[in-house]
Amino acid sequence: MTRTSNYALRLQSSLLKELKTVAREEETSVNQLINVAVAEKLAALRTESYFRERMARARPEDFMAILEKAGDDVTIEGDEVETEE
């Protein structure tokens, strides 16, 4: 079982009111909704950090070499770009 701890959270009254409304609509508790929201935010921040680290290690010449291998005249059926005439 996951260990939990308490944390006193101060919310603006308008946010709390909306939070309670959404929790009711989603048929979940305020606590669960806050947990999910925090988990989603942390995942987004960690993902951004991960891609920034990868970008810092990237070598533009390697990227260009990959693009050169790909060519430019391959069209997959259904991927055509419609042009206005």
C-alpha positions as CSV (number, residue, x, y, z in Angstrom):
1,M,0.0,0.0,0.0
2,T,1.2,3.5,-0.8
3,R,2.2,5.6,2.2
4,T,0.4,8.9,2.4
5,S,1.0,12.0,4.3
6,N,-1.1,15.1,5.1
7,Y,-0.4,18.6,3.8
8,A,-2.4,21.7,4.6
9,L,-3.2,23.3,1.3
10,R,-4.4,26.9,1.0
11,L,-6.6,27.6,-2.0
12,Q,-8.3,30.7,-3.1
13,S,-12.0,30.3,-2.3
14,S,-13.0,30.6,-5.9
15,L,-10.5,27.8,-6.8
16,L,-11.9,25.6,-4.0
17,K,-15.4,26.2,-5.1
18,E,-14.6,25.2,-8.7
19,L,-12.6,22.2,-7.5
20,K,-15.5,20.9,-5.5
21,T,-17.8,21.4,-8.5
22,V,-15.5,19.5,-10.8
23,A,-14.9,16.7,-8.3
24,R,-18.7,16.3,-8.0
25,E,-19.1,16.2,-11.8
26,E,-16.3,13.7,-12.1
27,E,-17.7,11.6,-9.3
28,T,-14.5,11.7,-7.3
29,S,-13.2,13.3,-4.2
30,V,-11.4,16.6,-4.0
31,N,-8.4,14.8,-2.6
32,Q,-8.3,12.4,-5.5
33,L,-8.7,15.2,-8.0
34,I,-5.8,17.1,-6.4
35,N,-3.6,14.0,-6.4
36,V,-4.2,13.4,-10.1
37,A,-3.7,17.1,-11.0
38,V,-0.4,17.2,-9.1
39,A,0.7,13.9,-10.7
40,E,-0.1,15.2,-14.2
41,K,1.8,18.5,-13.6
42,L,4.8,16.7,-12.3
43,A,4.8,14.3,-15.3
44,A,4.6,17.3,-17.7
45,L,7.5,19.1,-16.0
46,R,9.6,15.9,-15.9
47,T,8.9,15.3,-19.6
48,E,9.9,18.8,-20.5
49,S,13.1,18.4,-18.5
50,Y,13.9,15.1,-20.2
51,F,13.5,16.6,-23.7
52,R,15.6,19.6,-22.7
53,E,18.4,17.3,-21.6
54,R,18.1,15.3,-24.8
55,M,18.2,18.5,-26.9
56,A,21.3,19.7,-25.2
57,R,23.1,16.5,-26.2
58,A,21.8,16.6,-29.8
59,R,24.2,17.1,-32.6
60,P,22.7,18.9,-35.6
61,E,25.0,17.2,-38.0
62,D,23.7,13.8,-37.0
63,F,20.1,15.1,-37.6
64,M,21.0,16.4,-41.0
65,A,22.6,13.0,-41.9
66,I,19.4,11.2,-41.0
67,L,17.4,13.6,-43.1
68,E,19.7,13.1,-46.1
69,K,19.1,9.3,-45.9
70,A,15.4,9.8,-45.9
71,G,15.2,11.4,-49.3
72,D,12.5,13.7,-50.5
73,D,10.5,12.0,-53.2
74,V,8.6,9.3,-51.3
75,T,4.9,9.8,-51.1
76,I,2.7,7.4,-49.2
77,E,-0.7,6.8,-50.6
78,G,-3.2,9.0,-48.7
79,D,-0.5,11.5,-47.6
80,E,-0.7,13.6,-50.6
81,V,-0.9,17.4,-50.1
82,E,-3.8,19.0,-51.8
83,T,-2.8,22.1,-53.8
84,E,-5.1,24.9,-54.7
85,E,-5.2,25.5,-58.4
